[in-house]
Amino acid sequence: MRVPLSWLREYVDIGDVPVDDLTERLTTAGLEVGGVEYIGVPGPPGAGHLVWDRDTIRVGRIEKVEPHPNADRLSLVTVDYGEQEPKTVVTGAPNVREGQMVAYARTGARVHNGYSEAREIVTLEPKKLRGVPSEGMVLSERELGLSDSHEGIMELPVDAPLGAPLQEYLGDIVLEIELTPNLGRAASIVGVAREVAALFERQARLPSMEVEAAGPPAGEAVRVESQVPGLNPRFVASLIRDVTIGPSPAWMQRRLTLAGMRPRNNVVDITNYVMLELGQPLHAFDYDVLVERARRGGAEVPTIITRLARRGESLVTLDDVERQLDMEDIVVTDTEGVLAIAGIMGGAESEVSGQTTSVLLEAASWDFITTRRSTMRHSLFSEASYRFTRGVHPAMALRGNQRATRLMVELCGGEAARDVVDFYPEPARPVVVELESRTVTRLLGVDLPPAEIAAYLERLEFQVERDGGRLTVTVPDHRLDVTIPADLVEEVARVYGLDALPGTLMADPLPPHQVDRTLIVEERIRDLLVAAGLTETISFSMTAPEREAALLPHQGGAQDVSEAGYVALSNPISQERRVMRRTLLASAMENLQTNLRHRERVSIFEIGLSYLPRDGEPLPQENRRLVIALTGPSEPLSWHTPESRAMDFFDAKGILDELARHLYLSERVTYEATGHPTLQPGRAATVCLDGRAIGTTGELHPLVRRANDLPEQRVALIDLDLDALIAATPENFKLSPVPRFPPVMQDLAVVVDETVPAHDVEQAIRGAGVEYLDQVLLFDVYRGRSIPEGKKSLAYSLRYLAPGRTLTDEEVAPHHAVIADTLRRQFGASIRGLDQ
Amino acid sequence: MIEELERLEKEALAALEQVESVQALDQWRSDYTGRKGQLSVVLRGMGKLPAEERPQVGARSNELKNVLEQAYEERRAALEAQALEAALAAEAIDVTLPGRPVAIGRMHPSSRTLREIYAAFADLGFQVYRARDVELDEYNFQLLNFPPNHPAREMQDSLYVKSPDQPEGAVLLRTHTSPGQIHAMREVVARAKAQGASDDDLPPVRIILPGMCYRNEQITVRSSVQFNQVEGLAVGRSITMADLKGTLYYFARRLFGPERQLRFRTSFFPFTEPSAEVDMDCIICGGTGCRLCKGTGWLEILGCGMVHPTVLSNGGYDPDIYSGFAFGMGPERIAMLKYGIEDFRYFWSNDLRFLEQFG
């Protein structure tokens, strides 16, 4: 909301308060000043706006207008600006005329260049225009930095004080205040004035609302009823006859403009002005139109009925758009149909026009939730709906109506009918809140005496009755936001100042230790992966089914882009992000794409959720997963490694092995060759934990690679159910003693069929049941010379250890032989060096 | 014969000076002191000498042998030193060539910052509590004192989930981590009650709630449809707003330096009352005004307040007995300030050229 200080000062004296103090105090009290606009007056250093010099830019009057002797389009203008000698100015302004009050700038004044929209500041030099010297300039709004208008000079009101520095007369400071939804009460100049008064210990003044009424009572000219008093607690109508529609006075137009509204005509301007001033939105109907409509229906006087819209009803609103109404919209109607969408926008037919002579002025209160829904439904955001959707107290309706009626009598030459029609079946009862002073202490942590608490509240116009530490507080009827003691505590804190509160550390006892183990293990995993050279990514959880279908291209996946099986959004920000991901692999593809555009080697991981809908459950299953992607040379490019090996399946598996070891799960994690549509056949494995599948690892299928626009290089992937892995991670582990006696090392090279998995051979070695065998390490896999076609040689280094003594080769030999025998029997293996 | 030995000594030592390699040195040794060497040849003539001269010649020849052996050792040591020096010289390298790169991974700056936040609050006894991403409107809004259609909901534009079995808008992506407040309080209360605790005897809560949050906002320099949030919640019998201030001061000074100042501004959140926004004095200009703080001298870092009585009740804590504070911040925002990151989109780019800049 825009608050011109010139307007604010009408209701509270703050002439002595520096602008910085004002903005700081308002901001810390919750009325955040998001910006300060300086108009013609000096601002803080670096503000960069145009300052109207007090001496050189003044209010002037055009004394004489004569044609320029040498140019048809220019005129010579004599300007009185309060000094003895008037000045002669050459101007091309088309709207210049004698007697006009203007802004005059003498030679030497600094103004904006009127011929440029760049708002550059120029200094007026003495110059001649077509041979006639021009002493300064009569200014346009653009030259004053007020607007971009440069069609003519700016005309000042006739009562502008001749010779006064323009800065004094028209200069201003406008605060831009950002209001949180609870601050509906401050969505007006008077509302802000009340806050300022409370914060600076001043007295706020209200504008006059007294109406000098004449003529027959309004109740004889209009009837008001409501079918929905719950949604329309109050409807106040007054009638102003014999108004003359015309422009509103300059001061009012100026204030409306500064506050961000466009002046229309005096009646409409008054409704807007009072809304800005008091916060009560108003609507003016052309009364004669209402009467005409009533007569069509055979009635003498119009009857205003508020109700919900009926099926099929529509209304052409002020902006000439025909709007279909919803049965939840509250509408203002008469016997002939809808006149306005309540609290949001009026209809075109009953709008005040140049021919209007009588005005029916509505000031009502509406249910803020229903109004908000209608605002959203029709996308009609107006100054009125801004206020109604934040809540306006019904008490404000009469005040707003009376203030506007008074102004219409004063400024439109109208005559107000006696009395108002006030439909208010259940007047709002004052809200009374009991507050114990110790509640303030308990919540704020500072011991405030009851009298001090009462004083703070009274500054905000609360009425307080005090009985020891017990305060009975009546909430003023311009507020709807205070209903419970905690609300009052906030009010006390605002006036007391949060900055004055001490900062303490909690004296409350610590809660019992309840640690989130999943996070602890997750963080361990994150550390390990970073140590293994992987960089962490964090991707959007939202994706498109097409993107995940691109993981299954050879299954015709790209065609199958239905949202079935997805957690789908009903209002996504884009089609690209319309469902929640089912897999992190598609995120990995995106991240590979991003990075492979500018590098060859990428090794990344991501820990995040996948989302799977569950039948009969409102909420999906959220599964924490780990995805790893490796591609490019095994070592970063440097002069040392011109030809580095490309990362593949075993790089991924190495990380998995290390991860399993790290979590003390080595013994329980196994791999089985598998087929997976995303992965290259023959280079993919299921990762099992205790024999149960918890993920997949393998190399990306070349077709998937292509479908994801990745370059032709191997990509090794891991996709794991992290929840399962974490759940299985033991809390503690047992250290083995470090052997003190030397081991016996024996190598064993076994020739087996190609089809025999290495894992089976190793299991057989370990399972042979021999004593002293401590470690089995596969150190070579060999095919080729001296190995028959279809066979491979697996070479193991076996370590034997005896606790507490040194083993000898002789002792080990029989055990070693048992292992060899087992392998021969189980796999038909031959032992190199023994059997060959 | 003595002269013969004298001559031999001179010759041998002269020859030794010409020796430049270990091989030549061994040759020299066999030439002079070896079994078939010159010294042996000379001594072979000893038998022909008169008996009285023999001891003298013998002594002299022993002496000569010692001299030559010693000269040999010295020469050998010198040659070996030379050879080593030459060998090492041959291995000299250009020390200005780059080292072998170590493939180091990096944590995402959001994860990093989350850890810093956990650590700071762990000092004050806060434990981490995690909750789900897809939530019910009930938990995300209603139980947190956002009535349906309340204008406060406009502050947090939601992304709704299509759920055929549920009323429109019943399921959404959480817009903040606050639903975790209700989950956590209810868990603690249920556990305590299962162990026989009464309503006025409930254990305190002190938790940090991290998590991904979602809002219907476009992805720009300053905002994103998805972002991390961290909330803190402390509930107990004596938790005050002054405690909230002290806690946040501790946090700000720990992360951003011991001189940091905070400014508390009253604000509005439906789930706290009183509510406040917290600004920190600008870490670049220290409060005098610069581009980062847009000339205000302050940087907005978090929102906070005393837990609203309705929220306490919904969590199972009687607001007449217990009080609590809550605060919430964006770790990305904290990271932006801490590392001078100017564009929110970097956090979601997953561009290694960004991620690898974090040491």
Boltz contact constraints between the chains, C-beta under 6 A:
constraints:
  - contact:
      token1: [A, 27]
      token2: [B, 265]
      max_distance: 6.0
  - contact:
      token1: [A, 28]
      token2: [B, 265]
      max_distance: 6.0
  - contact:
      token1: [A, 29]
      token2: [B, 266]
      max_distance: 6.0
  - contact:
      token1: [A, 30]
      token2: [B, 266]
      max_distance: 6.0
  - contact:
      token1: [A, 30]
      token2: [B, 267]
      max_distance: 6.0
  - contact:
      token1: [A, 180]
      token2: [B, 267]
      max_distance: 6.0
  - contact:
      token1: [A, 180]
      token2: [B, 268]
      max_distance: 6.0
  - contact:
      token1: [A, 181]
      token2: [B, 151]
      max_distance: 6.0
  - contact:
      token1: [A, 181]
      token2: [B, 152]
      max_distance: 6.0
  - contact:
      token1: [A, 182]
      token2: [B, 268]
      max_distance: 6.0
  - contact:
      token1: [A, 369]
      token2: [B, 149]
      max_distance: 6.0
  - contact:
      token1: [A, 372]
      token2: [B, 149]
      max_distance: 6.0
  - contact:
      token1: [A, 372]
      token2: [B, 151]
      max_distance: 6.0
  - contact:
      token1: [A, 373]
      token2: [B, 149]
      max_distance: 6.0
  - contact:
      token1: [A, 389]
      token2: [B, 151]
      max_distance: 6.0
  - contact:
      token1: [A, 443]
      token2: [B, 306]
      max_distance: 6.0
  - contact:
      token1: [A, 443]
      token2: [B, 323]
      max_distance: 6.0
  - contact:
      token1: [A, 444]
      token2: [B, 241]
      max_distance: 6.0
  - contact:
      token1: [A, 445]
      token2: [B, 240]
      max_distance: 6.0
  - contact:
      token1: [A, 445]
      token2: [B, 241]
      max_distance: 6.0
  - contact:
      token1: [A, 445]
      token2: [B, 242]
      max_distance: 6.0
  - contact:
      token1: [A, 486]
      token2: [B, 273]
      max_distance: 6.0
  - contact:
      token1: [A, 486]
      token2: [B, 309]
      max_distance: 6.0
  - contact:
      token1: [A, 489]
      token2: [B, 274]
      max_distance: 6.0
  - contact:
      token1: [A, 490]
      token2: [B, 273]
      max_distance: 6.0
  - contact:
      token1: [A, 490]
      token2: [B, 274]
      max_distance: 6.0
  - contact:
      token1: [A, 493]
      token2: [B, 274]
      max_distance: 6.0
  - contact:
      token1: [A, 494]
      token2: [B, 266]
      max_distance: 6.0
  - contact:
      token1: [A, 498]
      token2: [B, 264]
      max_distance: 6.0
  - contact:
      token1: [A, 498]
      token2: [B, 276]
      max_distance: 6.0
  - contact:
      token1: [A, 501]
      token2: [B, 242]
      max_distance: 6.0
  - contact:
      token1: [A, 501]
      token2: [B, 245]
      max_distance: 6.0
  - contact:
      token1: [A, 502]
      token2: [B, 242]
      max_distance: 6.0
  - contact:
      token1: [A, 503]
      token2: [B, 245]
      max_distance: 6.0
  - contact:
      token1: [A, 503]
      token2: [B, 246]
      max_distance: 6.0
  - contact:
      token1: [A, 503]
      token2: [B, 249]
      max_distance: 6.0
  - contact:
      token1: [A, 504]
      token2: [B, 242]
      max_distance: 6.0
  - contact:
      token1: [A, 504]
      token2: [B, 243]
      max_distance: 6.0
  - contact:
      token1: [A, 504]
      token2: [B, 246]
      max_distance: 6.0
  - contact:
      token1: [A, 505]
      token2: [B, 246]
      max_distance: 6.0
  - contact:
      token1: [A, 506]
      token2: [B, 243]
      max_distance: 6.0
  - contact:
      token1: [A, 507]
      token2: [B, 238]
      max_distance: 6.0
  - contact:
      token1: [A, 508]
      token2: [B, 204]
      max_distance: 6.0
  - contact:
      token1: [A, 508]
      token2: [B, 236]
      max_distance: 6.0
  - contact:
      token1: [A, 508]
      token2: [B, 238]
      max_distance: 6.0
  - contact:
      token1: [A, 508]
      token2: [B, 239]
      max_distance: 6.0
  - contact:
      token1: [A, 510]
      token2: [B, 125]
      max_distance: 6.0
  - contact:
      token1: [A, 511]
      token2: [B, 203]
      max_distance: 6.0
  - contact:
      token1: [A, 511]
      token2: [B, 204]
      max_distance: 6.0
  - contact:
      token1: [A, 511]
      token2: [B, 205]
      max_distance: 6.0
  - contact:
      token1: [A, 511]
      token2: [B, 206]
      max_distance: 6.0
  - contact:
      token1: [A, 512]
      token2: [B, 203]
      max_distance: 6.0
  - contact:
      token1: [A, 516]
      token2: [B, 128]
      max_distance: 6.0
  - contact:
      token1: [A, 519]
      token2: [B, 128]
      max_distance: 6.0
  - contact:
      token1: [A, 530]
      token2: [B, 105]
      max_distance: 6.0
  - contact:
      token1: [A, 530]
      token2: [B, 107]
      max_distance: 6.0
  - contact:
      token1: [A, 533]
      token2: [B, 103]
      max_distance: 6.0
  - contact:
      token1: [A, 533]
      token2: [B, 105]
      max_distance: 6.0
  - contact:
      token1: [A, 534]
      token2: [B, 105]
      max_distance: 6.0
  - contact:
      token1: [A, 535]
      token2: [B, 105]
      max_distance: 6.0
  - contact:
      token1: [A, 535]
      token2: [B, 106]
      max_distance: 6.0
  - contact:
      token1: [A, 535]
      token2: [B, 355]
      max_distance: 6.0
  - contact:
      token1: [A, 536]
      token2: [B, 107]
      max_distance: 6.0
  - contact:
      token1: [A, 536]
      token2: [B, 108]
      max_distance: 6.0
  - contact:
      token1: [A, 537]
      token2: [B, 350]
      max_distance: 6.0
  - contact:
      token1: [A, 538]
      token2: [B, 108]
      max_distance: 6.0
  - contact:
      token1: [A, 538]
      token2: [B, 110]
      max_distance: 6.0
  - contact:
      token1: [A, 540]
      token2: [B, 226]
      max_distance: 6.0
  - contact:
      token1: [A, 567]
      token2: [B, 161]
      max_distance: 6.0
  - contact:
      token1: [A, 568]
      token2: [B, 162]
      max_distance: 6.0
  - contact:
      token1: [A, 569]
      token2: [B, 159]
      max_distance: 6.0
  - contact:
      token1: [A, 570]
      token2: [B, 160]
      max_distance: 6.0
  - contact:
      token1: [A, 570]
      token2: [B, 162]
      max_distance: 6.0
  - contact:
      token1: [A, 571]
      token2: [B, 160]
      max_distance: 6.0
  - contact:
      token1: [A, 573]
      token2: [B, 225]
      max_distance: 6.0
  - contact:
      token1: [A, 591]
      token2: [B, 350]
      max_distance: 6.0
  - contact:
      token1: [A, 594]
      token2: [B, 350]
      max_distance: 6.0
  - contact:
      token1: [A, 594]
      token2: [B, 351]
      max_distance: 6.0
  - contact:
      token1: [A, 595]
      token2: [B, 352]
      max_distance: 6.0
  - contact:
      token1: [A, 609]
      token2: [B, 133]
      max_distance: 6.0
  - contact:
      token1: [A, 618]
      token2: [B, 163]
      max_distance: 6.0
  - contact:
      token1: [A, 618]
      token2: [B, 166]
      max_distance: 6.0
  - contact:
      token1: [A, 618]
      token2: [B, 171]
      max_distance: 6.0
  - contact:
      token1: [A, 619]
      token2: [B, 134]
      max_distance: 6.0
  - contact:
      token1: [A, 620]
      token2: [B, 134]
      max_distance: 6.0
  - contact:
      token1: [A, 622]
      token2: [B, 132]
      max_distance: 6.0
  - contact:
      token1: [A, 622]
      token2: [B, 133]
      max_distance: 6.0
  - contact:
      token1: [A, 636]
      token2: [B, 101]
      max_distance: 6.0
  - contact:
      token1: [A, 636]
      token2: [B, 103]
      max_distance: 6.0
  - contact:
      token1: [A, 638]
      token2: [B, 101]
      max_distance: 6.0
  - contact:
      token1: [A, 640]
      token2: [B, 100]
      max_distance: 6.0
